[in-house]
Amino acid sequence: MWFPRLPSDRVLRTRPVDGPFALTQTLANTQRLYDLNRAAEQQGLHRGMSYADARAFCPDLISHPARPDLDARFLAALRRWATRYCPWVGIDGADGLVLDVTGATHLWGGTAAMLDDMCARAARAGLDLRLGQGATRGAAWARAHHGEPDAPLATLPVAALRLDEATVTGLQRLGLRRIGDLDATPRAPLTRRFGPQVLLRLDQALGRVSEPLNPQGEPPHFGLRMTFPEPIGLVGDVMAATERLLIPLCDKLRLHEAGARRLMLTLRRVDQGSQQIELRLAAPMREAPRILPLFERGVAEVDAGFGIDQIRIEAVQVEPLPVQQIGTGAAGQTPGRVEDLMTRIGTRIGLENVQRFLPADSHIPERAFSIASAAYSTAESGWASVNPRPLRLFPPEAIGASGNTPPERFRWRRVSFITGRATGPERIAPEWWLDDDAWRSGIRDYWRVETRQGRRLWLFHTPQNPGWFVQGEFA
């Protein structure tokens, strides 16, 4: 099963377009056509063509950014759909499926009836589908891409053997344009000139060399369900049932070296109504004793009605969590305490509102950090700076002083200070590629000033527009 316009068909299924349509992708700083529909091909456009040239040929061209990741997900969904014809279905490249229908064609009234059903269903779904059948995988691929479903192999071009473009061009220059011509040519000269790959593909297509079909396995499903003979409604009973489901779920996560990032607990009542409790974790987890207490707050707020007769738990979002060596930490130290705390706080105020500061690549003090969600970022070791930075940073506050060196006495925030020791200067220039009103005064000379009153301040002087300011305070 070959879908020659899979990317564009995926988009046009939800956003139909009357006229030329193309998907674009940026390659080597040039926007090029990634895929296009039949109307665009009729205008003379083709894949790999620059978008500027395409618009010159076809001013009415409608474009959309390409999403290869969504195309792969769509192809995986088509693979699951194709299992209705046979259980052995695998993915072939980025736009094809390969099926082993041995022993399944009689269920559809024969091979022809099964192929007709495939074409009809694909057409109703808005997909362009080309089919090929054969005793080997290579023969089916050749007929799907370069001929009819039952075309003779000998009449098909050598490009139908899944060879690279350079090899196909070399064979055509020798006059070997059909598979039949290639099969009738002595094998030794072909191997010396083109290598063993040409004859291997030929033998695979003709059935002389076996080519196994590896069906794509179903991804693991992390979900469990329990039905009760009698309805329950107490918080303790619901928590006990949740624990019985959570333990095997965590065992399955551990078997696949994965951790749950988002869990969904569904409680079905006897009146067929259901309530869901979503638990978003600050880090991937698979330890039932750590996860179970995090459900208590949500379970306590559930309205059980006349009772709950079914409970279901599912790991909606799963992330890789490989096994790691556990070190010998301090006695009594519990791993993951910070993540558990963030999860508890996140259930109340939202996990995205728990944030942390991260270093940023900038020498400007107020731009040397970024704010990110603590649950979806990793704590850095620290700021990479030769000179220390203050613990507290605030907008510059002017002080009455003059000169190029820190003043011996100055007044800041209605308090008089006497300079004990000053270290500096550290000259910082503005980032010329960014327009910042705070740095229009030009360069700054920063000083670390220790006052006799015990305060350690961060002062800077602006030589171009003379003035002294306080911007931070050290611990």
N, C-alpha and C positions, 0 to 999 in steps of 0.2 A: 504494500500500500504506500504509494508515494503522493505526497501533498506538495505539488510544485510551487504553490503560492501560500504556504502555511502562514507566514507572518502577516501578510496583507489580509488574508481571509479571516484571521483571528480578529483584527481590528474592524474590518468591514461587517462582521457579523453583528456587532453592537452599534456601529455607526455607519450605516449604509451611505454610499456616495455615488452619485450619478456623474460619471466622467472619469478622467484619468486620476489615479491615486497612487502614491508611492510612500514608502518608508525610507527615511534617511538615517545615515550613521556617519559620524565624523571619523575619518581614517587619515592619519598623517596630516592633520590640520586642514583637511579638505572634506567638505560635506558631500557624500556620495549616496547614490540610490542603493538601498539595501534590499528592497523588494518592491514589486509593483503589480498592479492588477492587469487584467487583459486589455482594458481600454488604454492604459498607458503604454503597453507594448505595441498596440496598433498605431500609436503616434510616433513610433521609432525609438522609444526609450528602452534602456536595458540596464541590467544590474551592473554596478560598478561605475556607472556614468556620473560625472560630477553634477551636483544639484544646480549649479549655475547654467551649465549647458542644457540641462533638462528643462529649466524654466525658459530658456531661449527658444527651444524647439516647441515647447508646450506651455504657453503662458497660463493656461487654465489648470495647471497641475496642482492638485491638493496633496499636501505632504503631512507627515506625522513622524515624530521621532521613533526609531526602532527600539524594541525592548526584547533582546534575545533571551533574557531570563524568563519573561512571561511566555515567550514562544516555547521554551523548554517545558514549562509547566503545562501549557496547553497540549503539547505532544504527549506528555505523561498522562493527561486526562484521556486523550484519544486512545492510548494504549490500554487503559482500563476499559474503555468502551469496546475495543476490539476483542476483548476476552469473551464476548457474547458469541463469537464464532468458533473459537477454540481456546484451550487453556494456555497454549504455548505461543506467547506474543512477546516480541522483543523490539527494542528501538533501533532503527537503522539510520545513523547519522542524525542530522538536525531536522529532517523533514520527512522521515519515512518510518514505516513499521514493517516488520517481517513476521509472518505467521506460519506455523507448521500445522496445516489443516488435515493431516493424516488421521483418518478415522472419524472425521467430523463432518465431511461434506454430505453424507447421506442424511444428516439431520435437517438439511436445508433443501433436500430434493435434488442434490447433485451440485457439482462445482459451478456450473453456469448460473443456477438459481442463487447460489450464495454470492457470487460476484455481482449479480444484478441487485441483490438486496444491499450490498455495500455501497454501490453507486447511488442507489435511490436514497438511502439514508444520508449519505454525504451531501447530496444535492439539496435535500431539505434543510440541512444544517448550514448551507452556504459555503461548502468546502469544495475546492477543485481536487478531484481524486483520480489518480491513474493507477490501474491494477496490472499486475503481471503474475503469471503462474508458471510453475515449472517443477521438474523433479529435483532441482537443486536451488539453493539460495541465489547463486549467481545468475542462473537462467531467469528466475523470477524478477530479479533486479533489472536485468537487461531488457526484458520485455516491458516492464513498467516505465522505464526511462526512455527507451528508444524504439518501441514498437507496440503492437497489439498484445493483449494478454496471452494469445497462443501463436504468436508469430514464430517462424522457424529461426533458430539461432544463427544458422549459417548466413542468413541474409542481413543480419544486424551489423551496424558498424563496430569497429574495434573499440570505440569509446564505451560501448556497452559492457566491457569487461572490467569496469571500475579501475581503469588505469589513469595515471596522472596526465596532464595536458601535454607535457613535453614528450612523453613516450608515445602518445597517440599521434602527435605531429610527426615523429620520427618514423613510425610505421606507415603512415600515409605517404611519406616521401618515397618509401620503398615500394609503393603500389599495393600495400596490404591494407585495404580499406574495409573489408568485411571479415567477420569471424571465420567464415569458411575459407577465405584466402589465407588467413593466419594459421589455421589448422593444417592446411595442405603444405605449408612451408617447412623445410627441414628445421629441426629444433635446435641443433647445436649452434648454427650461426646466430639464431635469435638470442640464445642465452649469452653468447660471447658479447653481443652488441648491446643488449638491453637488460641483461641480468635475469635472474630466475623468476622475478615477479610476474612477467608477462605470461610465461607458460603456466605458472601456478594459478593465475586467474582464469586462464583458458581451461585448464583441467578441472578447476572447481565448477565452472559453468557447465562443462560437459559431463560432470559426475565422475571423473576419473580420480579426483581427490576429494575426500569428504570435508565438509565445512560445517562444523556444529552450529546449532542455533541455541543461543543462551537467552532464555526468556527473562524478562525483567521481573524481579521479585516485588511483591507488594511491600510497601514501607510498613514498619511495625506500628501497630495501633496501641496507644497507651490509654486505655479506658476500660473500666470494669463497672458492672451493674449488679445490683442485688434486689430481689423482690421478696417482700415479707408476707407470710401467711396471714398475719394480723397487723393492722395499722399501728404505727408508733407515733408518738408525739412529744415525748420528753426530750429535753436537751441531752441528757446523759445517754439515752438510747440512740439518738441520732449520731452522737459523737462516737459511741461504741461501734455502730455500723460503719461509720466513716473510717475508723481505724482498721476494721477488718478488710476494707477495700484498699486502703492506702498501703498496707504492708505488701501485698502482692504487686501493687503498681510500682512501688519503689524497687522491689526485687527485679521487675522487668526492666526498669530504667537502668539499674546497675548492670544487668546482663548485657545491655546494649551500650554501656558506658555513656549514658546520657543523663541529663538532669532536667527537672521540670522548672520552667520559668513562669508559667501561668497555668493554674489549675481551675477547673470548673466543676463545682459540686451541684448537681441537679436533684432536687427533691420533688417527687411526684405525689400529689395528694390523691385521696380516694375519689374526689370529685373531678379528676383528670386535669386539674390545674397543677402547675409546677412553678417552683421558685428556684432561682439559680444564685449561687454564691461564688463569686469570682475572687480568686486569691492570686495576686501578682507578687512574685517573690523578688527580692533584691538581688539574688544570685541563684544560679542553678542549684537545685537541691534534690536529693533522693533519699533522705533520712526521714522515715516516718515519725520518730519521736520529735523531730524539730518542726515538721510541717503540721502535725495534728493540732497543737495548741493554737496555731494561727487561724484555724477555722472557728474557734470558740465564739468570737464576737459576731461573726456572720450567722452562725447557727442559732445563737440566742435571739436574733432579731427575726427569725423565720416564723411565719404564721402557719402552723401545722393544720389548721382547720379541723376537720373530722378525723385526721390522721394521715400519715405518710405510708404508702404501700410500696414505694420503689425509690431507691437511691442510686445515683450514678455519679462516678467521678472520672474525669478525663484530664489528661495533661494536654492542654490546647497548644501550648508553645513549649518546645523541647529544644535544648541546646546540648552540644557535645560536652561531656564531663569525664575525661579520661581519668583512669586511676592514677593517683599521685602518692609518692612516698610521704608518709606522715613523720614529721620530726618529733624530737623529744622536747616539748615545750615546757612551760612552767607548770608546776603541780596545781591541779585543779582548774587549769585553763580549758575552757570549752571552745572548740573551733566553731567559727561562724556566728559568734555572738553579735558582731556588728551587723551582719546581714539580717539576722533575726530581728534586731532592734529596728533597722530600716524598714523591714517588712511590716512590723507592727505599727510604726508611725505612718507608713504609706497607706495602710488600710484605712486610716482616719483622714489624712489630708491629701492623699494621692501620692503614689510612688514617684511621679515625675516632679513633685515639689520638694523632694529630698535631694538637695544638690550639694556639690563640692566644687572647690576651686582647683583648677589645673593650670600648670605652667603654659604660657604661650610664648611663641618665638617673636619677641619684641624687646628692644632695649628701653622703650618708653615705660616708666614705672606703672602708669595707670592702664597700659595695654599689655602688660606682662603676665596676665592671667586670663582665664576663661571660666565660665560657669557651665557645668555639665551635670546631668542627672547622675546621682551617686550610684544608682542601680545599674546603669548602662555605661559606666566608665570605670577605669582602673586608677587607683591612687598612684600618683607619681612620687618618685623619691624626693624631689625638691626642685627648686629653681636653680638653673645653671647660670650663675653669675659670679664674676670674680670678686666684686664688692658686695658686702652684705646689704640686704634690703630690710626696711623697718617692718615690724610686725603689724602695725596699724598704718594705713594709708588713707588720706582724706584729701579733698580739694585744697589747692594752695591757699594759704591765709597770709596776707601781707603783714609785715611788722615794720615799725619805724626804725630803719637803719640805713647807713650809707657806707661806701667803701667797697673794696674788692675782697676783703677778708671778713670772717664772721665778727659781728659786733661784740664788744666786751660786755655790754649790757643791752638788753632789749625787753620789750613788753609784749606778751602774747596771751590772749584770752584773759585780759585783765590781771595778769600775774607778771611780776617782774622777775627776770632771770639774769644770772651772772654766768658767763661762759667760763667753764673750768678747763676744758680741752676740746680742740677742734681738729678733725682729720679730714683731709681733702686737698684740693677739689677733685671731683669726678665729673668731667665734662660730658654732657649728653646732648646730642644734636637732634633736632626734630626729624621725623620721617617725612621726607619731601614728597613722597608719592601719596601721602594722605593729607587731606585738608582738615586740620584740627584748630579750632579757635583758641584753645588753651595754650598752644605752642606758637602762636603768631609772634610772640616776643623774641623768638630765636633760640639760641643755645642757652643751656643752663649749666651752672657750676654747683654741684651738690656737695654739702659738707655734713659730716657727722659731728654733732655738737653735744658734749656732755656738760650739763649745767651743775653748778654747786648745789642746786636744790634737789638733785637726784634725777631729773628728767633727761632722757637721751633723745634728742630731737634730730630730725632730718631737714636741714635748711638748704635752700638753693638761691643763687644770685643770678640775675639776668644782665649780662654785660651790655647788650645792645640797647636795652631799655632799663637802666639801673633801678634795682629794687631787690629786696630780700623777702623770702616767703618761707613758711613752714608747711611741709607736705606730709610728714609722717613722724612716727615715734617708735623707737626701739623698745624691746622688752627690758 
